[in-house]
Amino acid sequence: MSALSFHQEAIDSWDANAEFWDNGIGEQGNKYWKALQLPTLKRMLQVKPGSKALDLATGNGLAARWLASEGASVLATDGSEKMLERAKLRHSAVYGDSISYRQLDVTDIAAFEALKSDPVAAGGFDIILINMALMDIATLEPMAKSLPRLLKKDGVFVATLLHPVFWTSEATRHIEIIDDVQTMQSVVLRGKMIRKYLDVPPTRGISLYGQPAPQVKNAIPQLTRRL
């Protein structure tokens, strides 16, 4: 199966899992957002009131809402129509018109061309963000070609993802329970055995237990070779 075929399958799986993922992430984000992603984004992005931001692969709009809460005017986009619907449902009056929404497939150069000619992109963006999504995208070339023309000269582009050792399919997780006879307490140790993470082909799997459909992981395997 070609990389782009995997990408379409990835979009379809996000459509199928949109409601489940939205319920899991929630309005304020899960523990990974709060403990890892948000502190990192705050260090990398100095959001100023009045900043113009483009949020790619917005999911349920979590990062877009954070940008808006910092004073930015945000265009939130996603390739999944169903995920974008969930983001819109999370939009409350507190954000007013500071967030707008648009379906955009980042593997489609024509979609970027249409955005570039849209008044919403006039003058370019101060911030372009794609948070925890690169590993789900089959090709980065359309985005790489388009972003320099969408970003202001002094603008900032930030892309985040976990190191591939954390999401490779070639791994086994272990749970060890140690009973201390003196304290009568149990200690739980969790570990992960990683056998391979370079050149791991795209796979289908579960990221959140209970999600309705499996999703494509490592859609762009060459990314692991660069990390």
C-alpha positions in Angstrom: 0.0 0.0 0.0 1.3 3.4 -0.9 2.1 6.1 1.6 -0.8 8.3 0.5 -3.2 5.3 0.7 -2.1 4.9 4.3 -2.8 8.6 4.8 -6.4 8.3 3.6 -6.8 5.3 5.9 -5.4 7.5 8.7 -8.0 10.2 7.9 -10.8 7.6 7.9 -9.7 6.2 11.2 -9.7 9.7 12.8 -13.2 10.2 11.5 -14.2 6.9 13.1 -12.5 7.7 16.4 -13.3 11.4 16.6 -16.0 11.2 19.3 -14.0 8.7 21.4 -10.8 10.7 21.2 -12.6 14.0 21.9 -14.1 12.5 25.0 -10.8 11.2 26.1 -8.9 14.4 25.6 -11.7 16.7 26.8 -11.9 20.4 27.0 -8.7 21.0 29.0 -6.6 18.1 27.7 -5.3 14.9 29.2 -2.3 14.3 31.5 0.1 14.2 28.6 -1.0 17.6 27.4 -0.8 19.2 30.8 2.5 17.6 31.9 4.4 17.5 28.6 2.9 19.2 25.7 1.6 22.5 27.1 4.8 23.3 29.1 6.9 22.7 26.0 4.7 24.8 23.8 4.9 27.7 26.3 8.7 27.5 26.2 8.8 27.5 22.4 6.0 29.9 21.6 5.8 33.4 23.0 2.2 34.1 22.0 1.4 37.9 21.9 -2.1 39.4 22.0 -3.1 40.0 18.4 -0.9 37.3 17.0 -2.2 35.4 14.0 -1.9 31.7 14.3 -2.5 28.6 12.0 -3.1 25.4 13.9 -2.6 22.3 11.6 -4.1 19.0 12.6 -6.0 20.7 15.4 -7.9 17.5 16.4 -10.5 18.6 18.9 -9.1 22.1 18.9 -7.1 21.8 22.2 -4.0 23.7 21.0 -6.1 26.2 19.1 -8.1 27.0 22.3 -4.8 27.5 24.2 -3.5 29.9 21.5 -6.7 31.8 21.6 -6.6 32.0 25.4 -3.2 33.6 25.0 -4.6 36.3 22.8 -4.0 34.9 19.3 -6.5 34.9 16.4 -6.5 31.3 15.3 -7.4 29.4 12.1 -7.8 25.7 13.3 -7.6 23.1 10.5 -7.7 19.4 10.3 -7.9 16.8 7.5 -10.6 14.9 9.4 -14.1 16.4 9.0 -15.3 14.6 12.1 -12.5 15.8 14.3 -13.1 19.3 13.0 -16.8 19.0 14.0 -15.7 18.0 17.5 -13.4 21.1 17.7 -16.3 23.3 16.7 -18.5 21.7 19.4 -15.8 22.5 22.0 -15.9 26.2 20.9 -17.5 28.3 23.6 -18.6 31.9 23.9 -15.4 32.7 25.8 -13.4 32.4 22.5 -15.8 34.6 20.5 -14.6 34.9 17.0 -10.9 34.4 17.9 -11.0 30.8 16.4 -12.2 29.9 12.9 -12.2 26.5 11.4 -11.3 25.0 8.0 -10.9 21.5 6.7 -7.4 21.1 5.3 -5.5 18.0 4.3 -1.8 18.8 4.8 -0.8 16.2 2.1 -2.7 18.2 -0.5 -0.7 21.0 -2.1 -3.9 22.4 -3.7 -5.5 22.8 -0.3 -2.5 25.0 0.8 -2.8 27.0 -2.4 -6.4 27.7 -1.7 -5.6 28.8 1.8 -2.8 31.1 0.6 -5.2 32.9 -1.7 -7.9 33.2 1.0 -8.2 36.6 2.8 -7.9 34.7 6.1 -4.2 34.2 5.3 -3.5 37.7 4.0 -0.2 39.0 5.4 0.8 35.6 6.6 0.8 34.0 10.1 2.9 34.9 13.1 2.6 31.3 14.3 2.1 28.0 12.6 1.7 25.0 14.8 1.3 21.3 14.2 1.2 19.5 17.6 1.7 15.7 17.9 0.7 14.9 14.3 3.7 14.5 12.1 3.8 10.7 12.7 0.3 10.4 11.2 1.1 12.2 7.9 2.2 10.2 4.9 4.2 12.9 3.2 5.5 16.2 4.5 6.5 17.7 1.1 3.3 19.7 0.4 3.5 21.2 3.9 7.2 22.0 3.6 6.7 23.7 0.3 3.7 25.7 1.5 4.6 26.9 5.0 7.4 29.4 3.9 4.7 31.3 1.9 2.2 31.2 4.7 4.5 32.2 7.5 5.5 35.8 8.1 9.2 36.7 7.7 9.7 36.8 11.4 7.1 34.2 12.2 7.6 30.9 14.1 6.8 27.4 13.0 6.6 24.7 15.7 6.1 21.0 15.2 6.0 18.6 18.1 6.0 14.8 18.4 7.3 12.1 20.7 10.6 10.4 19.9 9.8 7.3 17.8 11.0 5.0 20.6 7.8 5.9 22.4 5.5 5.0 19.5 7.2 2.2 17.6 5.2 -0.9 17.0 8.3 -3.1 17.8 8.0 -2.9 21.5 6.6 -4.8 24.5 5.2 -3.3 27.6 5.8 -4.9 31.0 4.1 -4.5 34.4 5.9 -5.8 37.5 4.2 -5.9 40.9 6.5 -6.3 43.9 5.0 -7.1 47.3 6.9 -5.8 50.3 6.3 -8.2 53.2 7.6 -5.7 55.7 5.4 -2.7 54.7 2.6 -4.9 53.4 2.5 -2.5 50.4 2.7 -3.3 46.7 4.9 -1.4 44.3 4.0 -1.3 40.6 6.9 -1.0 38.1 6.1 -0.3 34.4 8.7 -0.8 31.7 9.0 -1.0 27.9 11.2 -3.3 25.9 12.1 -1.7 22.5 13.5 -4.0 20.0 13.4 -1.8 16.9 12.4 1.7 16.0 14.4 2.5 12.8 12.8 1.6 9.5 9.6 0.3 11.1 6.9 0.2 8.5 3.4 1.8 9.0 1.2 -0.4 11.1 -2.4 -0.4 12.4 -3.0 -0.4 16.1 -4.8 1.0 19.1 -3.6 4.2 20.9 -6.5 4.5 23.4 -8.1 1.4 24.7 -11.7 1.2 23.6 -11.4 3.3 20.5 -13.8 2.2 17.8 -11.3 1.6 15.0 -7.6 0.9 14.7 -5.5 3.7 13.3 -2.4 3.9 11.1 0.8 4.5 13.1 4.1 5.6 11.8 2.6 6.7 8.5 5.9 8.3 7.5 8.6 5.8 8.5 11.4 7.9 7.1 10.8 10.3 10.0 12.2 7.8 12.5 15.5 7.6 10.5 16.0 11.3 11.0 15.4 11.2 14.7 
